Amino acid sequence: MKITINVDCSPEEARSFLGLPDVKPMQTAMMEEVENRMRANMEAMDPEILMKTWLPAGIEGFEQMQKTFWAQMGQGGSAKDTD
């Protein structure tokens, strides 16, 4: 014996019939929070802001490395001249 029951109802009707809570307000609030955080992260990924954040330290480090390189080259060159 096989019995089939078809129930035609909306999710809201099924939720209230089974006594489950309505999570739509919480879901809406969470989606707004996710959207706000994503927007904040997208603003932080703006190329101009990234360049301002990373470039000064990179240039200073490169300049320091270049000065060290030239200082080493200068010492090596002067030692050869005196020999």
N, C-alpha and C positions, 0 to 999 in steps of 0.2 A: 504494500500500500504506500502510495506516495501522495503527500499533501503539499501543495504550493500555495503560499500566501503572498500576494503582492500588496505592498503598502505604498500609496501615493501621497507623499507629504514632503514639505520643504525641510531643509536642515534645521531651521528654527523650530518647526513643529516637532520634529523628532527629538531635538534636544530638550524641549520643555516636557514632552511626554515621558522621556527617560529620567527627568529630574537633573539633567546636567546644567551647569552654569553657563550663562551667556558670556563668552570670552571676547566678543567683538570690541567692546571699549578698550580692553587691555591690549588686544592685537593692534588696534588703531594707534594707541599711545606708543607701543613698542616700535611700530613701523615709522612713526614720526621721529622717535629717538634715533633709530638706525639711519634715517635720511639726514638728520642733523649732523650726526657723526661723519657720515660719508661726505657731506658738503664741506665740513671742517677739514677733513683729510685731503679733499681735492684742492682746497685753497692752499694747503701746505705744500702741495705738489706743483704749484705754479712755477714754471721754469725761472722766472725772474727772482722769486723768493729763494729757490734752491741755489741759484748762482750767487746771490748775496750771502747765503749761509755758508756755502762750501768754498767759494772762490777766494776770499781773503786769506783764509788759513792755507789754502793750497798755494797761493802765490808767495806768501811769506815762507813757507816750507821750501818751495822751489828756489827762491832767492837765496835762502840760507845754504841749500845744497850747492847752488852755483858758486857762492862765495867760497865755500869749503873746497870745491873743485879747483877754482882758480888759485886759491892759496896753496894747495898741494902742487899744482902745476908750476907755480912761481918758485916754490922751494926746490922742486926737482930741476927746473931749468937753471937756477942760480948755482946749484951744486955742480952741474955739468960745466958751466962756464969757468968755475974756479979750478977744475981739474986740469 
